Amino acid sequence: MKKNDLMAYLILIIVASITTLLGLYIGGLTNEANKRVVIEKNISRDIDEKIKQRAEEIKELEEKIKTSEELWQKALPSELPDYSAIKGANPNPNIRNIKISSECHLGGCVNDKPATVNFDGIKKSYKSRGQFSRAYLYIDALVDYDRPLTSWDDIYFVVNGQGGHLIPDSNTLPVPAGKTSQYLYNLSSISYFPTIKDKEMNKNKRDNTDFFRLLKYENRINIYTSVSSNRPGRVIKEISIFYECFEGSDCLIEELK
């Protein structure tokens, strides 16, 4: 074999070897890349499955809550007689109401500060006339923007200087379970602590106070009410007085502007 031919042959072998080695190296990189893609896809699939499973669990829980609320809403009138009379599926047409929280928007009156920083509230004045046969105080409120009130929170309600921090005791009438705190009181029997210090020390409790007499005997009614809590996100969704007139009496509670 001539010298030139030998050199060409050697160069060809070297080039072929390098090409083979590069091919193997690139192939190895490609396999590693493919493995990584497969692993990432498996991880992504596992995450998607867990998210989907969690979403299904949340949906199932929401359905249970909704079913529970619907069952309460469909409770027979005899189970929630007072609530059914004012807010049930077939409320008593003779019962009227004055909405103290009428100026609150759909989401309610919201305060972003705790009561210790800004003890705001709703102040309204009303004029009453006629004879009343019964009356209720209805409250729907939240704390932390979307949580029911706890034992650390309460509703502050004062009429003509009388009242304070309401106590949800045996005087509280039954209402449907729900995502908010609902309280229903017979207006003739409400218990409260005059001040927050009284509540903290459990003293000066006023039991079974008759606020109903204020409708009967006092022409002007000044109301101040608020959610009392040390946490922000205090929400008044609704505070109303529901009332019924004696037969033959044209009673009325109207707001004074």
RODRENVEX-422213 format. One line per field, with one value per residue (C-alpha): residue number from 1; x, y, z. Coordinates in steps of 0.001 Angstrom, whole numbers, plus 524288, in hexadecimal, padded with zeros to 5 digits. Example, Ala and Ser with C-alpha at 12.3 -4.5 7.8 and 13.67 -1.06 7.14 Angstrom:
BEGIN
k c(1 | 2)
u c(8300C | 83566)
v c(7EE6C | 7FBDC)
w c(81E78 | 81BE4)
***
This chain:
BEGIN
k c(1 | 2 | 3 | 4 | 5 | 6 | 7 | 8 | 9 | 10 | 11 | 12 | 13 | 14 | 15 | 16 | 17 | 18 | 19 | 20 | 21 | 22 | 23 | 24 | 25 | 26 | 27 | 28 | 29 | 30 | 31 | 32 | 33 | 34 | 35 | 36 | 37 | 38 | 39 | 40 | 41 | 42 | 43 | 44 | 45 | 46 | 47 | 48 | 49 | 50 | 51 | 52 | 53 | 54 | 55 | 56 | 57 | 58 | 59 | 60 | 61 | 62 | 63 | 64 | 65 | 66 | 67 | 68 | 69 | 70 | 71 | 72 | 73 | 74 | 75 | 76 | 77 | 78 | 79 | 80 | 81 | 82 | 83 | 84 | 85 | 86 | 87 | 88 | 89 | 90 | 91 | 92 | 93 | 94 | 95 | 96 | 97 | 98 | 99 | 100 | 101 | 102 | 103 | 104 | 105 | 106 | 107 | 108 | 109 | 110 | 111 | 112 | 113 | 114 | 115 | 116 | 117 | 118 | 119 | 120 | 121 | 122 | 123 | 124 | 125 | 126 | 127 | 128 | 129 | 130 | 131 | 132 | 133 | 134 | 135 | 136 | 137 | 138 | 139 | 140 | 141 | 142 | 143 | 144 | 145 | 146 | 147 | 148 | 149 | 150 | 151 | 152 | 153 | 154 | 155 | 156 | 157 | 158 | 159 | 160 | 161 | 162 | 163 | 164 | 165 | 166 | 167 | 168 | 169 | 170 | 171 | 172 | 173 | 174 | 175 | 176 | 177 | 178 | 179 | 180 | 181 | 182 | 183 | 184 | 185 | 186 | 187 | 188 | 189 | 190 | 191 | 192 | 193 | 194 | 195 | 196 | 197 | 198 | 199 | 200 | 201 | 202 | 203 | 204 | 205 | 206 | 207 | 208 | 209 | 210 | 211 | 212 | 213 | 214 | 215 | 216 | 217 | 218 | 219 | 220 | 221 | 222 | 223 | 224 | 225 | 226 | 227 | 228 | 229 | 230 | 231 | 232 | 233 | 234 | 235 | 236 | 237 | 238 | 239 | 240 | 241 | 242 | 243 | 244 | 245 | 246 | 247 | 248 | 249 | 250 | 251 | 252 | 253 | 254 | 255 | 256 | 257)
u c(80000 | 8054B | 8089B | 7FE22 | 7F3D6 | 7F7D7 | 7F6A5 | 7E93D | 7E4FC | 7E9C5 | 7E2EC | 7D657 | 7D748 | 7D9D0 | 7CE50 | 7C566 | 7C995 | 7C740 | 7BA02 | 7B651 | 7BAA3 | 7B31A | 7A749 | 7A7FC | 7A9EA | 79EB0 | 7964D | 79962 | 795B8 | 78934 | 785CA | 7886E | 7800C | 7753D | 7761E | 77502 | 7693C | 762C5 | 765BA | 7609F | 7545B | 7523F | 7542D | 74AFE | 740DC | 741F7 | 74044 | 73482 | 72E76 | 73082 | 72AC1 | 71F33 | 71D5D | 71DF6 | 71442 | 70AF8 | 70C4B | 7096A | 6FDC8 | 6F8A2 | 6FA1C | 6F328 | 6E813 | 6E6C2 | 6E652 | 6DC64 | 6D40D | 6D4B4 | 6D09B | 6C581 | 6C0A2 | 6C07B | 6B9B5 | 6AF88 | 6AD7D | 69F4A | 6998C | 697DD | 6A6B8 | 6A9B8 | 69CBD | 6A19E | 6AB80 | 6A16D | 69802 | 6A160 | 6AA96 | 6A5A1 | 6A059 | 692EB | 694F0 | 6898B | 6844C | 67FED | 68DDC | 694EB | 6A317 | 6ABDE | 6B997 | 6C363 | 6CE3D | 6C6ED | 6D28A | 6DBC6 | 6DEC4 | 6DC87 | 6E8BC | 6E52B | 6EB4E | 6F9B8 | 70408 | 71239 | 7169B | 7142A | 70A97 | 715EC | 71AEA | 70E2D | 701B4 | 6F8B4 | 6EADA | 6DD75 | 6D5DF | 6C797 | 6BBE8 | 6ADDF | 6A03E | 69659 | 68794 | 67C26 | 67B6A | 6849A | 68190 | 68F6A | 69CE5 | 6A9C9 | 6B7E3 | 6BEC1 | 6CD7D | 6D63F | 6E4C4 | 6F2D6 | 700A2 | 70D76 | 70542 | 6FFB8 | 6FF36 | 6F451 | 6F5DA | 6FCE7 | 6FBCD | 7059F | 6FC55 | 6EEA9 | 6E46A | 6E394 | 6D587 | 6D05D | 6C2C3 | 6C0C3 | 6CD00 | 6C91F | 6D063 | 6DE38 | 6E52A | 6DA98 | 6DB79 | 6D733 | 6D169 | 6C4F9 | 6BD4D | 6C2C3 | 6B884 | 6BC3C | 6C0A0 | 6C5D0 | 6D40E | 6DC52 | 6E922 | 6E5DD | 6E1D3 | 6D332 | 6CC8D | 6BE0E | 6B8CB | 6AB69 | 6AC7B | 6A622 | 6B0EB | 6BF1B | 6CAFB | 6D749 | 6E35A | 6E33B | 6F1EF | 6FCD8 | 7034A | 6F6CD | 6F754 | 705B1 | 7035C | 6F5F7 | 6EF2A | 6E37A | 6DC7A | 6CEED | 6C5D8 | 6B936 | 6B894 | 6ABE9 | 6AEFD | 6A157 | 69BAE | 6A37C | 69B22 | 68ECA | 691A8 | 69C16 | 69956 | 6A780 | 6B112 | 6BFB2 | 6C779 | 6D61C | 6DB81 | 6E88A | 6F088 | 6F9A2 | 70642 | 714D7 | 7170A | 71526 | 70B3B | 6FF41 | 6F342 | 6E50E | 6DD41 | 6CFF8 | 6CA1A | 6BB54 | 6AFB6 | 6A3F9 | 69702 | 68877 | 67D31 | 671FD | 6658E | 65F52 | 66B47 | 672D2 | 68004 | 68C4B | 69AD4 | 6A02E | 6ADDE | 6B07E | 6B94F)
v c(80000 | 80D34 | 816F7 | 8209B | 81606 | 811B0 | 81F76 | 82100 | 81429 | 81813 | 82534 | 81E4A | 81524 | 82088 | 8285E | 81C8A | 81A0A | 82827 | 82802 | 81B8E | 820F5 | 82DA6 | 825C3 | 81DD4 | 82A03 | 8314F | 82527 | 82447 | 8327F | 83040 | 82484 | 82C62 | 83768 | 82DD8 | 827FA | 8357E | 83897 | 82BE4 | 82E99 | 83C8F | 837B0 | 82DA5 | 83802 | 84152 | 83684 | 83335 | 84195 | 842EB | 836B8 | 83BC6 | 8490E | 8425A | 83993 | 84544 | 84CBF | 8412C | 84064 | 84EFC | 84DB5 | 8423D | 849FB | 855BB | 84CE4 | 84791 | 85562 | 8596C | 84D85 | 85065 | 85E84 | 85A50 | 850AD | 85B7D | 864BC | 85A4B | 85795 | 85696 | 862FC | 85C09 | 85A25 | 86899 | 86F33 | 87D0E | 87CFF | 87714 | 881F5 | 88C8E | 8865B | 878BF | 873C0 | 878E5 | 8849F | 88A94 | 8958E | 89D3A | 89EC5 | 8AAF2 | 8AE8B | 8BA45 | 8B790 | 8BEA0 | 8BAB6 | 8C006 | 8C825 | 8BC7E | 8B750 | 8A930 | 8A435 | 8AB76 | 8B6C5 | 8B362 | 8B92F | 8B593 | 8B95E | 8B2B8 | 8B8E9 | 8BC75 | 8C596 | 8CA51 | 8C6FE | 8CB5C | 8C6EA | 8CA59 | 8D54F | 8D708 | 8DE33 | 8D9A5 | 8DDC5 | 8D3A5 | 8D47E | 8CB84 | 8BEEE | 8B385 | 8A547 | 89FE9 | 8A3A1 | 89CEE | 8A13D | 89A1F | 89ABD | 89515 | 897F1 | 8937B | 895B0 | 893D0 | 8976F | 889C1 | 882B3 | 88137 | 88849 | 880F6 | 881C9 | 88CFC | 89528 | 89A7B | 8A3F2 | 8B13A | 8B621 | 8C20B | 8C81D | 8D578 | 8D397 | 8C615 | 8B9DC | 8B598 | 8A912 | 89F1B | 89182 | 88625 | 87E80 | 876B1 | 8828D | 880E1 | 87AD2 | 86FA9 | 87353 | 86B55 | 8674D | 86E9B | 8752E | 88186 | 8845E | 88639 | 88A4F | 88BA1 | 89182 | 893A7 | 8A24E | 8A11D | 89865 | 89B8D | 899EE | 8A220 | 8A7B0 | 8B6AC | 8B7D7 | 8AF72 | 8AFA8 | 8AA1C | 89F3C | 89C50 | 89BC9 | 89545 | 89F2E | 8A878 | 89F59 | 8A43E | 898AE | 89844 | 8A6DE | 8AB47 | 8B3B7 | 8B16F | 8BB51 | 8C5F6 | 8C3CA | 8C49C | 8D01C | 8D877 | 8E002 | 8E23C | 8D6E9 | 8D93C | 8CD26 | 8CAF3 | 8BDB3 | 8B7DD | 8AB57 | 8AB2C | 8A3DB | 8A5D8 | 8A12B | 8A852 | 8A455 | 8A75A | 8A5CB | 8A94E | 8A234 | 8A542 | 8AA9D | 8AC1A | 8AD5C | 8A545 | 8A8EA | 8A61F | 8AF0D | 8AC1F | 8A8C5 | 8B572 | 8BDDC | 8C492 | 8C3EB | 8C86C | 8CA9E | 8D4C8 | 8DA3B | 8E868 | 8EF13)
w c(80000 | 7FC4F | 806F7 | 80295 | 8027C | 81033 | 8155B | 80F33 | 8151B | 822A2 | 821B4 | 81DA9 | 82961 | 832A0 | 82D26 | 82E0B | 83C0F | 83FED | 83933 | 8404F | 84D66 | 84AFF | 84720 | 85383 | 85BC4 | 85562 | 85657 | 864CE | 866B2 | 85F25 | 867A5 | 873FA | 86ECB | 86B67 | 8790B | 87F0B | 8768C | 87AC9 | 8892F | 8881E | 8815B | 88C24 | 896AD | 88F8A | 88E30 | 89CB6 | 8A05A | 89748 | 89D2C | 8AB05 | 8A771 | 8A104 | 8ACED | 8B61B | 8ADA8 | 8AE14 | 8BCEA | 8BE39 | 8B50C | 8BCF9 | 8C997 | 8C397 | 8BF37 | 8CD10 | 8D288 | 8C844 | 8CB25 | 8D9AA | 8D76C | 8CE73 | 8D89D | 8E2B5 | 8D956 | 8D6A8 | 8E513 | 8E8E9 | 8EED0 | 8FBCF | 8FC96 | 8FAB4 | 8FDBE | 9000B | 8F505 | 8EBCB | 8EF41 | 8EAB1 | 8E0CA | 8DD91 | 8D0BC | 8D47B | 8DD92 | 8E4CB | 8DC1A | 8E81D | 8ECDA | 8E830 | 8E9CB | 8EADC | 8E5BF | 8EE4C | 8E4D9 | 8D904 | 8D48C | 8D407 | 8C670 | 8C250 | 8C93E | 8D5A8 | 8DD1A | 8DE75 | 8E76D | 8E4BF | 8F265 | 8FF88 | 90900 | 911FF | 9074B | 90151 | 90883 | 8FDC5 | 8FBAC | 8F67B | 8FCDE | 8F96F | 8FF1B | 8FDB1 | 9015C | 905C5 | 90669 | 908F8 | 910C1 | 90EA1 | 9117B | 90FF8 | 90B09 | 907EE | 90678 | 8FB50 | 8F939 | 8EE9B | 8F032 | 8EDD1 | 8F2B5 | 8EB46 | 8DF52 | 8DD71 | 8EA89 | 8F494 | 9018B | 90C55 | 91B1B | 91A5E | 91213 | 913C5 | 90ECD | 91553 | 9157D | 91CAC | 91C66 | 922B3 | 92AD0 | 92F99 | 92B5F | 92864 | 92495 | 921A2 | 92762 | 91EAF | 92A16 | 92BC5 | 9270C | 91956 | 9108F | 9073F | 8F97B | 8EDE8 | 8EDFF | 8E427 | 8E0CF | 8E87F | 8F678 | 8F734 | 903C5 | 9061D | 912AE | 9183B | 91A3F | 9279D | 92D0C | 929DB | 932B3 | 931BD | 93867 | 938CE | 9360E | 930B4 | 93E22 | 94402 | 939EF | 93C8A | 94B3B | 949E1 | 95273 | 951A5 | 9485D | 944F9 | 94309 | 93B3E | 9389D | 9324F | 92670 | 92126 | 92AAB | 923BD | 917A8 | 91FB1 | 9287F | 92211 | 915A7 | 91198 | 910BB | 90F2D | 90B78 | 90B31 | 90725 | 90333 | 9027D | 90E37 | 90B2E | 90CF0 | 8FF08 | 8F21E | 8E801 | 8F04E | 8E7B9 | 8EA35 | 8DFD4 | 8E5B1 | 8F228 | 8F207 | 8FB06 | 8F6FB | 8FD1E | 8FCA6 | 9002F | 9093C | 901ED | 8FD92 | 90056 | 8F583 | 8FC3F | 8F57B | 8F788 | 8EE40 | 8ECF4 | 8F05E | 8E68B)
***
